Amino acid sequence: MELRSALRVNGFAVLLGWFVLTLALGAAAVLAFISATKHDGGALAWTGAVAAVVLGLIVLFLATGLIIVNPNEARVVTFFGRYIGSVSEPGFFSVVPLTDRKTISLRVRNFETQKLKVNDADGNPVEIAAVVVYKVIDSFKAAFAVDDYEEYVETQSEAAVRHLATTHPYDAHDDARTSLRDGAEVAEELTVELRERTLTAGIEVIEARITHLAYAPEIAQAMLVRQQASQVVAARTQIVEGAVGMVGLALDRLAEQGTVELDQERKAAMVSNLLVVLCSDRAVQPVVNTGSLYS
């Protein structure tokens, strides 16, 4: 079955009709009772009383169909186990009497998963959590396709987060892999997977993002040292690249201006000294040569 709109009538119009009908039948019953009293007609009086009772029962019967639908809310209407439609338009309505109405909220909701401990794609234990923003778009599926759509979203969210963590590394050491720290790409992948998982329950996932990501406590210290070492290596690599460029520029300028002529051995010594000065991570103590260049 699919989502459909339930047959409904404006509730105020129904109340007005009841009021008019009640006045008419009430007046008729009173007139019948007065006429029966004057003419000593007991049967006619009993007829008026029965009509009043029947009218009351009819009013109570029709009153079971009155419903109030609030904004961003839907009422799923069933008649003795049979789905007859949903009412998602806010207002006061009258539907089929003696029906069961289940309220489904259409408001946007958010749910944050617990901090899950999972092994990433490289086998490193990590802690991960995510927040999921969703809303109901199909009240029929939300009411009847699953037992509890809120619990269904929570379970599927945790399953999707676990699957995401196992298919990506915490830190990617090359540009070809997507890591869990690539926020935009990972969020889009998680959102798409959750949309596919929750479509059965009539849920639309608006957004899903990672809110917590860290190495597990037992390896956090070791991974911190590893990250620091990686940063040091990257920084030293950049320093060496800059130093090599500066040495080459110095040699070219000396050769252009003819300031001093150096053979290959002295050029190598000069390059070595400049690289030591430029690449050292601490202050260099200069040594002044007071002899000849070749002493």
Summary of the structure (lengths in Angstrom):
residues: 295
radius of gyration: 40.7
end to end distance: 98.1
largest distance: 150.8
contacts: 803
relative contact order: 0.09
helix: 51%
strand: 21%
